[in-house]
Amino acid sequence: MKSFMELARERYSVKGFSERKVEEDKLTQILEAGNVAPTAKNNQPQRIYVLKSEEALKKAQELTICTYGASTVLLFTYNQQEVYVYPGEEAFDSGAEDVAIVATHIMLQAADLGVGSCWVNRFEPAKAMELFDLPENETPVLLMPLGYPKEGVGPLPNHTAKKALEETVKYL
Ligand SMILES: Cc1cc2nc3c(=O)[nH]c(=O)nc-3n(C[C@H](O)[C@H](O)[C@H](O)COP(=O)(O)O)c2cc1C
């Protein structure tokens, strides 16, 4: 069995998917991993739209050039009424953070099942609202194409280019 560190190291952003579809049981497992993620006050404001129909995928392709041929794309939003508003910081709430940790669980569970993914924020949230007729109280955060890498697709050279721990971690 792979250790968590091996899984985390091996995961990479897939930027070219084959036609092979993500199996239903794997997709369910992937979504369930998101469902057990922590969120502020356990409010679970995340909403996940599974874009799989021809019509939905066409809209996803209209929204971004970064679906990379995937036949399943997840759209993550949060419900503004369900976020945790930080006390004394009315302008700040947990919405984006909650979605980020849910999406991270999903990305790593997918990798554990051999399913590739890419975190995509190259899209206009307003256009996503319009194309998918999202409720007004939701904020789109990211898209995540899922699937199996096309032949010849692998990690980009920058995948292993990480800053030294000393540059990003400070002991006080
Ligand atoms: C917040 C965030 C936004 C990203 N947005 C995009 C995107 O819009 N399009 C894309 O192709 N990749 C996107 N990526 C993937 C990054 O380019 C990729 O994670 C980074 O280059 C490191 O590569 P690796 O994931 O293979 O290690 C995004 C990643 C993160 C975490």
Ligand as a Chemical Component Dictionary entry (heavy atoms), coordinates in Angstrom:
data_LIG
# 
_chem_comp.id                   LIG 
_chem_comp.type                 NON-POLYMER 
_chem_comp.pdbx_formal_charge   0 
_chem_comp.three_letter_code    LIG 
# 
loop_
_chem_comp_atom.comp_id 
_chem_comp_atom.atom_id 
_chem_comp_atom.alt_atom_id 
_chem_comp_atom.type_symbol 
_chem_comp_atom.charge 
_chem_comp_atom.model_Cartn_x 
_chem_comp_atom.model_Cartn_y 
_chem_comp_atom.model_Cartn_z 
_chem_comp_atom.pdbx_ordinal 
LIG C1  C1  C 0 -5.398 27.275 -6.844  1  
LIG C2  C2  C 0 -4.952 26.573 -8.101  2  
LIG C3  C3  C 0 -5.397 27.032 -9.315  3  
LIG C4  C4  C 0 -5.005 26.389 -10.503 4  
LIG N1  N1  N 0 -5.558 26.794 -11.689 5  
LIG C5  C5  C 0 -5.227 26.129 -12.811 6  
LIG C6  C6  C 0 -5.841 26.460 -14.044 7  
LIG O1  O1  O 0 -6.705 27.332 -14.123 8  
LIG N2  N2  N 0 -5.469 25.780 -15.149 9  
LIG C7  C7  C 0 -4.537 24.766 -15.096 10 
LIG O2  O2  O 0 -4.248 24.171 -16.130 11 
LIG N3  N3  N 0 -3.945 24.410 -13.948 12 
LIG C8  C8  C 0 -4.269 25.053 -12.816 13 
LIG N4  N4  N 0 -3.732 24.676 -11.608 14 
LIG C9  C9  C 0 -2.729 23.575 -11.575 15 
LIG C10 C10 C 0 -1.338 24.129 -11.332 16 
LIG O3  O3  O 0 -0.862 24.719 -12.494 17 
LIG C11 C11 C 0 -0.436 22.974 -10.867 18 
LIG O4  O4  O 0 -0.952 22.441 -9.677  19 
LIG C12 C12 C 0 0.990  23.444 -10.580 20 
LIG O5  O5  O 0 1.586  23.890 -11.748 21 
LIG C13 C13 C 0 1.842  22.332 -9.988  22 
LIG O6  O6  O 0 1.784  21.194 -10.806 23 
LIG P1  P1  P 0 1.368  19.787 -10.219 24 
LIG O7  O7  O 0 -0.042 19.912 -9.704  25 
LIG O8  O8  O 0 1.449  18.846 -11.388 26 
LIG O9  O9  O 0 2.308  19.450 -9.132  27 
LIG C14 C14 C 0 -4.125 25.281 -10.440 28 
LIG C15 C15 C 0 -3.687 24.818 -9.182  29 
LIG C16 C16 C 0 -4.121 25.440 -8.030  30 
LIG C17 C17 C 0 -3.696 24.873 -6.699  31 
# 
loop_
_chem_comp_bond.comp_id 
_chem_comp_bond.atom_id_1 
_chem_comp_bond.atom_id_2 
_chem_comp_bond.value_order 
_chem_comp_bond.pdbx_ordinal 
LIG C1  C2  SING 1  
LIG C2  C3  SING 2  
LIG C2  C16 DOUB 3  
LIG C3  C4  DOUB 4  
LIG C4  N1  SING 5  
LIG C4  C14 SING 6  
LIG N1  C5  DOUB 7  
LIG C5  C6  SING 8  
LIG C5  C8  SING 9  
LIG C6  O1  DOUB 10 
LIG C6  N2  SING 11 
LIG N2  C7  SING 12 
LIG C7  O2  DOUB 13 
LIG C7  N3  SING 14 
LIG N3  C8  DOUB 15 
LIG C8  N4  SING 16 
LIG N4  C9  SING 17 
LIG N4  C14 SING 18 
LIG C9  C10 SING 19 
LIG C10 O3  SING 20 
LIG C10 C11 SING 21 
LIG C11 O4  SING 22 
LIG C11 C12 SING 23 
LIG C12 O5  SING 24 
LIG C12 C13 SING 25 
LIG C13 O6  SING 26 
LIG O6  P1  SING 27 
LIG P1  O7  DOUB 28 
LIG P1  O8  SING 29 
LIG P1  O9  SING 30 
LIG C14 C15 DOUB 31 
LIG C15 C16 SING 32 
LIG C16 C17 SING 33 
# 
